[in-house]
Amino acid sequence: MQKLKMEIEKDLEKKTGKKRLPQTGKKKIALSDELRKRLIDNKPTTTSVEELRTPIEIERYLTDLTLTDLKSLIRSNIDNERNASAKENLKGLLDILSKNLKSADEKFTTVVQNYKKDYVFFNYFLTKLLMGKDITNELKAFFKNYQDSIYPFLLIIFSTLFRNGSYATLRSILRVVERTDQDMLPALIGAMVKHDYMEVSKTIGSIYRQNQFKDFQNIASALPYILNADDESYKRVITALEKKKNHRCSTIYREYLTKEEINSDKTLSECPMGMFLLAKKMLKNGQIQEAKDISKELIRMKDPHGILLQTSMIYASADEATAFKVWYETLKSYQSIMLGWESNSQTEFKGLGLDRASRSIRLEEFQIPDNIAAFKALIGKRLNQHTDFEIFLYPFEELRTVCSPAVCQLYYSFN
């Protein structure tokens, strides 16, 4: 990813004659009462399904469909599509959703030879990514050749999340590929990565007006609403999530927020965030070895929540020095994190919020000091046998949901 970042920067500097500089400063806005009341309304989409071309459009235009219904919808589009290449693209998309990556790869490999649409290349490279292929050079060429498209931007973000799992790399690559256009999704992703929580709320308001990403906007906005003390909007998000029966990310994320046991252990075991929730449940039940096994698997999958589990168990083993070192090394690249504190907790496993009451999250934005001694002092002065804190690695999990639950789950089942 560092190589990709450097090569993209060079291309842009050649074209513009200017170096890419990081943006500074944060805009502060307040939501109107009218928008706050309307924001989480769960009205069905009225957008034509003929625009479904990639997994992105599934999240953009549809809400809470079963996988069976989604496949049926795509089959109907295939039957109605007259353009042969566009028809093959839809067939490849159906293959992705059916977990038939080899067939999808064959279809997209053929289609991109003559039908050089940005969305077809997105599906082509996404399939390679899902298959575990290193597509660094291809991403560079995709970004260079389709700079007016959001698809290269999104694919680079996804690749960084899935293959790297590093917030530092994500923030670094964003500085290079960040874009300004009428499509609000890149703007929302940029605000999320930069931890500009008021801008997140503002941009979600704009996306709401476009009647898009109804499921993703709930997940992206929940924690920022808490941090911004917008309790009314947060309650509406929870109400909206409670209505979701088929959108996997919504049901998992609702359990993450509320701690209500919504999903079965089998369902939790089928994606990284679910595994994280399952491991926390195991720690509460004294199943330490099982939690350790999940932690190791998450670390292999390059999911930083595995490190949070591991560090909590290190702390519980009375090795506080190592625990604080691992916490600090994991979090320092974030610069700031969302932190929740519990004043009445008996758990020995710190940093996970195991004793947090259902639906009760009290968040603060914690600035990471530039040295471990200061970090340990700030956390240590509030942490004792009867207190606990909970680390929220926003927006790691939240961004994974924008490419659709099926794609996220598919990546981790193959890699």
Secondary structure as GFF3:
##gff-version 3
##sequence-region A 1 415
A	DSSP	alpha_helix	2	16	.	.	.	ID=ss1
A	DSSP	alpha_helix	33	38	.	.	.	ID=ss2
A	DSSP	three_ten_helix	49	51	.	.	.	ID=ss3
A	DSSP	alpha_helix	55	61	.	.	.	ID=ss4
A	DSSP	alpha_helix	67	80	.	.	.	ID=ss5
A	DSSP	alpha_helix	84	97	.	.	.	ID=ss6
A	DSSP	alpha_helix	101	111	.	.	.	ID=ss7
A	DSSP	alpha_helix	118	130	.	.	.	ID=ss8
A	DSSP	alpha_helix	136	145	.	.	.	ID=ss9
A	DSSP	alpha_helix	151	159	.	.	.	ID=ss10
A	DSSP	pi_helix	160	164	.	.	.	ID=ss11
A	DSSP	alpha_helix	167	177	.	.	.	ID=ss12
A	DSSP	alpha_helix	184	193	.	.	.	ID=ss13
A	DSSP	alpha_helix	197	209	.	.	.	ID=ss14
A	DSSP	alpha_helix	214	227	.	.	.	ID=ss15
A	DSSP	alpha_helix	231	242	.	.	.	ID=ss16
A	DSSP	alpha_helix	248	258	.	.	.	ID=ss17
A	DSSP	alpha_helix	265	268	.	.	.	ID=ss18
A	DSSP	alpha_helix	272	284	.	.	.	ID=ss19
A	DSSP	alpha_helix	288	300	.	.	.	ID=ss20
A	DSSP	alpha_helix	305	316	.	.	.	ID=ss21
A	DSSP	alpha_helix	320	331	.	.	.	ID=ss22
A	DSSP	three_ten_helix	332	334	.	.	.	ID=ss23
A	DSSP	beta_strand	336	342	.	.	.	ID=ss24
A	DSSP	beta_strand	363	367	.	.	.	ID=ss25
A	DSSP	alpha_helix	372	380	.	.	.	ID=ss26
A	DSSP	beta_strand	388	392	.	.	.	ID=ss27
A	DSSP	alpha_helix	396	400	.	.	.	ID=ss28
A	DSSP	three_ten_helix	401	403	.	.	.	ID=ss29
A	DSSP	alpha_helix	405	414	.	.	.	ID=ss30
###
